Structures are given as C-alpha cells and as structure tokens.
Amino acid sequence: MASISQSHSFSSPILSSPLHHAKSNPIFRVTRISLVVSASASSFSLSSLSKNKQRNQSKFPETLFRESMEKTTINKKKKKKKKKEKENSAKVWVHTLPETLSYHIHKKHWNIALQLFDMLREQPYYQPREETYMRLIVLLRKSGQPHHAHQLFNSIIEDGCESTKLYTALIAAYCQNNLVDEAFSILDEMKNLPHCQPDIFTYTTLIKAHVDALNFEMVELLYDEMAERSIMPNTLTQNIVLGGCAKAEKFDQMEKILSSMMESTACKPDILTMNAVIRVFGDKGQTDMMEKWYERFRSFGIQPKTSTFDILIGAYGNKKMYDKMSSVMQYMRKVQCPWTTSTYNNVIEAFAAGGDAENLESTFDQMRAEGLKADTKTFCCLINGYANAGIFHKVINSVSLAEKLQIPENTSFYNAIISACAREDALREMERAFKRMKEKQCQPDDTTYTVMIEAYRKEGMNDKIYYLEQEKQMISDDKILNVPEVILG
C-alpha cells in the first residue's frame, strides 16, 4: 500500500527504522505477541484496582439546578429569613431550569428532559427555540423513542417552530428505528407545507435508510423524485450510496458513481468517500480489496487522515495481522498523524477478541500514559477481553473504573457486563447488571435477552426464561402500540 512504508507496500512486516520519541512521549510498538511501554511512563493499570473497591453511588437528582442553589447567597442558618429564602430559591429556579434541561439532554436522560421541557414551556419567560427542539428530537432518536419525537411535534406546531430541519430530524428518528413507512408519511406531509419543503438532507436521510436495507430500487426512485424537484445529490448522498454498493458487492455500480463524482464539479469524492469504501471491505475481512481501493483513492489525490488509518488498523487487528497493524501505527507517528482514542480502541478490540489480557492491559495503560481519555467502547472491549481470557475479577475492576471515570453507559456497555457474567455463571451479578441497566434508562435489546435466556437455560431456570420472554414481547408490543397512526397535519 502506498505511503505506508518506504517500499510503498505492506509486504514489510515492521518498518526497518523505528521512530524515536522524546522521553516524555512513551514508545508504543505492536508485535505479534507483545506491547512495549516505556518504563518511565506513568500509567494507570487496571490491575492496581482492588477487587472489592466500589464507588459510592450518587443520589439522583444531581442537577445544575441544585448546584446553582448551593451557590446563592441565601443564608439557610438564619431562621428569620425563611420567607426571603423561598423567594430567592424561586428566582434561582427561574434562571436555572433551562440549564437543568440542557444538562439532562447532554446526559441523555430523555424522559427527565421531556418533563423539564414541559415545565419550561409553562414559564412566563419561555421563548420557543428551534435549537432546543432539535436537541430533544436528536436525543429521542438516539434513545430509540421515535413516538415521543412525533408527540413532541404537538409542541412544535403550537410554538410555530415547524421547519424543514425539524421534520427531517423526525424522519431520521423514524428511519433509525426501522419505521421507514412512517418516515415516508412525514415526507408526504412536508410536500404540502410551503415552508417545510424537503431538501437534500431530507432525501439523503431516506436514502440512507434504504441503503442500509440494501433496497436499491427505492434508492433509484428517490433519486428520480429528487431530479423532478431539481434537488441534486451532494457528496454525502453519494458516499452513502457508495458504501451500500460496496457492502452489497455491486462493484460495477460503485465504478459508475465514482466516475460521476470525479467528473462532477460540485460532488467530488473526499476523505469520507475513501473511508466509506475501505471500511466496508475492512469489515468484511477483505484486506486485499481494502488495500486496492486505498491505493486507488490515493491516486485520486485524496490524502488519508487519522480516521482512515483507524479503519486500516481495525481491519488488520480483526484478522490478527499485527505486523501490518504495527506498520500503519508507526507510519502515523512518522507523518505526525496523532493516535486517538479510536486508534487505541481498535488495538484493544483486536487483543480483546483473542482474550490476550496481557497486551490488552498494556495497550490500555499506554493509552492512559499518553493522556488519552477512554470512552464507552474502550471499556466494552476491556470487559469483553477479560471475559474472553476468563479473568472475571478484572471484569469487575473494569466496571468499577468505568464508574470512577464517569464513562457514559449505554446498552452495549451493559451487554458486555451481562455477557461476562453469563460466561462466568455469575447469575446474581448478571441480574444486578440488568437491574442497573434499566435504572440508567439503557434499553435492553435482543442481545441482552438472548444472553440472559441462554444463561438461565444452562441452569434449567425455566421460570426466569418465561419471565424474560414475556418482558421482551411486552417491549416489542409496546413499541408497535406507541407508533402514532395519525400523522400530524
């Protein structure tokens, strides 16, 4: 592959000249079986955590509202001023409610955010803002709550905030939750609203939904409709379709799209085009095709970035091609392309898949030594890796550390914990994780229920299997019942 080594090829397992770094910058080198971390680097090791060390649970709610109240000059010790204190507290509430709403949106507490928003709309100082509605819809989309996003449009209409952007956001919420028919109903509604006509982003959102489903006939129909409305596809639209064609192995169609992009003056391929195509081949484990398309995009004059190298590292790591993974990482150092959390996550994930706990932990320590912050994926990989290695106490340590570092928790995070507990036959811990998952508003998915049901089946716990199956069906039915049948007009 061009530009990765001096010979412009991945044939060399490791670059002949290792890069030299300042003493303050620890050297990290991947080999087939080990990681080398500078002894002078100060690192934070998972192994240093006590097995029984637990972080105290914070009591809900801890909001900006409470913090603001603590900062006021109200002297609560003076009993004679109770009335004045209440008045001041009310004033603090008036000024901090929007901040509290923003806080819970940021923390992805969608149900609390909706309640606070209803309260905010009742305040005399409330001013409708499209930005607030957009943030709420995006939160509901990411939280798997499209029906609540639709219900929010009652408020949007009352406030006179309808816009193409908000309708497009609602369409995205439906599409992301596999409610494409409902999304098309919103599109039809938009066509009848003079000030909310669909634009390129509206159509791109719908196109992505059909590309993800590999329904290219509908993609063609959407392209035709765009042409009728004089809406031209942009680079983002073409990148989405390109990625879908690569995934479906429609290589002839890929060639046509790329050729049209190269000839276009307004829709040229970019780094996202490059990443979209090589990611598909990398995910499929087709590293030869990945390298071929990498070279081709380079010949177009597109320069790889950190995100591109991360894709290569992830693909090589999944194939256990550690020499090539090392070559890419060392080349990044050479061209001063920074390693990021995503870069390390790909390396950690590679070792986690093989249950290589030693290299897994060394990579994490090196990541911390370089001052990079771990994220949710980092800890999912750590938990999976230690589970695969059969080191359950380090699974517990990882969960404790994630809590200490205030790592955002999501469904994947709890699925990793539940899977690790199930593997260890630690059913009580599994049930505690499941309970905590619900308390944190992380919606269990098919993986959650499948893992737990299988764990109970091994122990012959048919009553618990029945309960989980009923709960799973109830959630599925609830989603169907909560989809609005009447589209807002």
N, C-alpha and C positions, 0 to 999 in steps of 0.2 A: 504494500500500500504506500502510495506516495507520501512523502513528507514525514513519515513516522520514524524512519531511521536513515542513516547516511546512505544506505543502499537502496532507499525508496522501496523497501519491501518488508513484509512481516516474516520473512524467512529466518532472520536472525533472532534467536530466542530472547536475548537481552542485549541492549546496546553495549558496544565494546567499551565506551568511556562513561563510567558512572558520573553523574553530576555532583559537583561539590557545593556544599551549602555552608552558610555561616553557622557558628556553633549554636546560635540561638534558634536555628531552624533545623529540627531533628531530621535525620535522613530516614526515609521510609523506602524499603525495597521489598517487592514481592518476589518470592521464588516459588518453586513448586511446593515446598512444604513449610516455609517459614517466613516470618517478617522480622526485619532488623530495625530496632528502635534505638536511637541514641540513648546511652545510659545517662547522659546529662539532662535529658528531657524530663521535666516534671510532669508526671502523668497521673491520672485518676483511675485506679483499677477497680473493676467490679469485685475482684477477689478480696479487696480490703473491707468490703461491707460485711457487717455482722449478719448472720443468718436471721437473727431474731429482731434486728433493728427495724422499727416501724415508725413511719412519720405520723405525727398526730393529725387526725382528720380535722379539717377546717369546717366550722359550722356554717351552714347556709342560712341566710344570705350574707356574703361579704361584698357589698356593693360600693360604688363610688359615692352613693348617697350617704351611707354610714360614715365613710371616710370624711366626707365634707362636713358632716355634722360634728365630728370629733375636732375639726379644725376651727370651728366657730369660737367666738369669744364668750359663749354662754357659760356662765359660772353656775354649774349644777349644784354646788355645795350651799349656795345661798337660798334657803327655803323661801325667803320673802319675795324672790323674783321668779316664782314658778310661772306666773301668767306671762311674763315677758319672755321667758324661755320658750314657752309653747309658740308664741308669735314668731320668735326667731327661728324655731325649728320649722315652722310652716314656710317661712321665707327661703330657708335652705332647700326644702323640698321643691319649691317652685324653680329654683335655679339649677338643681342637680338632677331632676328627672330625665331630661334629655341625655345627660351624661351617663346615667344609670342604664338607660335604654341602649346607648351606644356600647357600653361595657358588655351587656348580655348578648348583643348581636356579635360582638367580637369573640365572646366565649362560646358562641354557637348554642346558646340556651334559647331555642326558638319559641318554646311555649311561654317562658317568662317574658321574652321580648314582645310577644304579641299582647300579653296582658298589660305590660308597661305602655305599649303604644296606644292601647285603648284608653288608658288613663291620661296619657299625654294629650290625646285629641279632645279630652274634656276640659283641659286647662284654658283659661281665658287668653293666655299669651300664645297659644298654639298657632303656628303658621305652616301650612302644608308645604312639604318639600319633596320633589321628585327623588332626590338622592336618598332620603330616608326610606321611601317605598322601595327603591331599587335594592338597597341593602337588605331589607326584610325579605323580598322575593328571592334574592340570591341565597340567603340563609335557608329559607324554606325549601328551595330547590335542592341544596346540598344536604339537607336533613331528611330528604325523602317525603316532603309534605306538600305535594302539588295542590291538593284540595284546599289546604289552608291558604296557599298562594292565590288560588282563584277567589276564595272568600274575601281575601284582602282587597280585591277589586271593588267590592262594595264601598269601602272607604275611599279608594282612589277616585271613583266616579263622584261620590259625594263631595270630595275636595276639589274636583275639577282638574285632576292631575293626569288624566289619560294622555299617553304619548306612545309613539312607535317603540321607544326603548322599553317602556314598561310592558307593553303587550309582547314584545319579543322576549323579554325576560320570563314572562309567564309561559310562552311557548317552550322555552328552554327547560323550564321546570317540568312540564309535561313530557318532553322528549327524554330528558334524563331519567325519568321514572317510567319509561316504556309505555306512555299513554299518547301515542302518536295520533290516533284518531281525534282525541280531544285537542291536540295541538293544531290540527288542520281546521277544526271548528273555530278556533281563535283566529286563524289566518283568514277564514271567510268573514269573520266579524270585522276584522281590520279593513278589509276591502270596502266595507260600507261606511267607514268612518273617515271623512275627508282629512282630518288632522292626524290620523294614525295609520297612514298607508304603509304596507310592508316595504322594507328596504332590503339591501343586500345582506344585512346581518340577520334579518328575519328568515330569508330563504336559506342562508348558509346554515342556520340552526336546524332547519328542517332537513336540509341535505345531509348534514352530519348524522342525524338520526337514521336515515335510510342507508347511508354508507355503512354505519355500524352494524345494521341488519343485513348488509350486503344485498339490498334491494335496489339494484341499479336501474331497473325500469322506472321506478318512481323518481330517481335522481334525474333521469332524462326528461321526464315530464316537468319537473321543477325547473330545469334549465330552459325548457320551451316556454314555460309561463314567465320566467324572468325576461326572456327575449321579447315576449309580447308586451311587457311592461317597461321595456327599454332599460332593464337593470342588468348591468354587466358583472360577471363574476370577478372577484378580486383574487389576489394571491392566496389568501386564507381559504377561500372556497375551493380553489384548485388543489391546494395542499391536502385538504380533507379528502377530496375525491381520489387524489393520487395515492394517499395512504390506503384507502379502501381497495383500490385496484391492485396494489401490491399485496395486500392481505388476501385478496381473492385470486391472486396469481393471474390477473388479467394484464399481462405484460405488454401486449400489443396496445391496449388502451392507455397504459402508462406512457408508452412511447409517444402516442398521439398528443396526450395532454402536455408532456414535457416539451414537445416540438412547438406546440401552440404557445406555450409560455415563453419559450426562447424567442419566438417571432414577435411576441407582444411587446408594446412599449409601456403598457400600464400594468402588466400582470406577469412580471418576470419571476423565475424561481429564486428563492432566497434560502437562508440557512434553515428555516423551518421546513422548506421543501426537502432539503437534503436530509434533515433529521427524521422527517416523517417516513421517507422511503427506507433509509437504512435501519430504522427502528423495527419496521415490520420484518425485515429479513433477520435481524438480530434476534427478535422474539421467537422466530421460527427455528432458530438454531442454524440458519443457512449463512454461515460466516463467509463462505466464498462469494455468494451473491452480494452480501453486505459490503465486502471489500471492493467488488466490481463497481457497485453504484457509488461508493465513496470516491473511487478514482474518477468516475465519470463526472460527478458534481465538481470535483476539484478542477477538472478540465474546463468546466464552465466558468471558472474563476471564483467559485464560492469557497470562502475560507472557513475551515472548521472552527468551532468555538468549544468552550468547556462542555456545553450540553451535548455536542457531537461526540466528544471523547468519552463522555459518561455512557453514552449508548454503546460505543465500542467496548468499553471496559465491562459493562453489564453482560454483553453478548459473549465475550470471551470467558468471563467468570462463570456463566451458566454452563459453558462447555468444558470448564476446568482447564482452559488454555491459559495457564498462569503466566507462561513466558510472554505471550503476546499482550496479556493484560499489563504485565510489568513494563513492556516496551512502550505502550501507549502512555502510561503514567510518567515514565522517565522523559518521554518526549514532551509531555506537558510542562515538566519542570524546565526543560531546555528552552522552550519558546515562551516561558513565563506565563503560561496559561494556568491559572490557580486551581488547585484542588478544592473542591467544595464539599459540603455535607453530602450532596448527591453522589459525588465521586466515591467517597468513603462508604456510603451505603451500598453501592454496587459491589465493592470489595467485600464488605461484611456479609452481604447476602450470599456471595459466592462461597465463602467459608461456612456460612450457616447451613447451606443446603447439604454440605458434606459432613456436617457435625464436627468440623475442625475447630474445637473450642480454643485451642492454644492460639492459632492465628486469628481467630475471631476476636478474642480479647485483646491481643496485641494491636490489631488494627484499630479497635475502639480506643485503646489507650493513646495510640499515636494521633488519632483524630482529636482527642481532648488536648493533647500536648500542643497541637498546632492552633489551639484556640477556637476550633470549630464547634458549633453547638449541635448536639444530637437532636433529632426530631422523632416523630412518631414511628416512621419507617425504621429508623435506626434500632429502636427498642423492639419492634416487631421481629426484626432479623436476629437480634440478640436472644430474645426469648425462644424463637424457633431453633436457633443454632444450639443453644444449651439443651433444649428438649431433645433435639436430634442426637446430641452427644450423651444423653442420659444423665445430665448433671442438674438435677431438679433444684437443689438449693441455690444454684446460680440463676435459675429462672426467677425464684423468689427475690433474690438480690436485685435482679434487673427491674422487677416491678417496683421494688422499694426505691431504687434510684430514680426511676422514671417519675415517681411521685415527688421525690425530693427536688428534682429539676423542673417540676411543673410541666411535664411533657403533655401536650394535648392528647386526650384519649378519644379513640373512635372505635367503630365496630371491628376493624382489623386488629387493633391493639388487644381488645378483649378476646377476639377469636384466637389470637396467638396464645394468650394465657389459658383459655379453656382447652385448647388442643394440647398444650403442655401438661396440664393437669390430667386430662384424659389418658394421655400416653403413660403417665406415672400411676394411673389408677387412684389418683388423689381426688376422689369424688366430692368430698366436703369442700376442698379448696375450689374445685370446679363450680360448685353450686354458689359459693361465696362470690366468685368472679362474675357469674351470671347475674346474681342479685345486684352487684355493684354496677354492672353494665347497664341495667335498667334504671338504676338510681341516677346514673350520669347521662340519661337520655340517649344512649347509644343503642340504636335499634338492632336487635338480633336479626340475622339473615339466615339463608339456607345453610350456610357453612356452620353457623352456631348450632342450629338444631341437629344437623346431621352428625356432628362430632359428639354432642351430648347424648343423642339417642343411641349411637353406637357404643358409647361408654357404658350406658345403662344396660344395653343388650348383653354385653360381655358378663355383667354381673347378674343377669336374669331379673332385672328390676322392671318388670312389665308395667307396674302401676305408674311409675315415673315416665316411662316411654309413652304411655297413653296420655298422660297429662301434657307432655311436651307436644305431642302430635295435635292435640286439641287446641293448645295455645297457638301453635303455628298456623292451623287452619283458621282460627279466630282472627288472627292478624291479617291473613290473606283476605278473608271475607270483609274485614273492616276497611281495608284499602279500597275494595271494589265499591262498597256501600257509600264511602265518603267522596267518591268522584262525582262532581256535580253533573247532573243530567241536563240541566238547562244552562246554556252558555249565556253569559251576561250580554244584555243588549243595551 
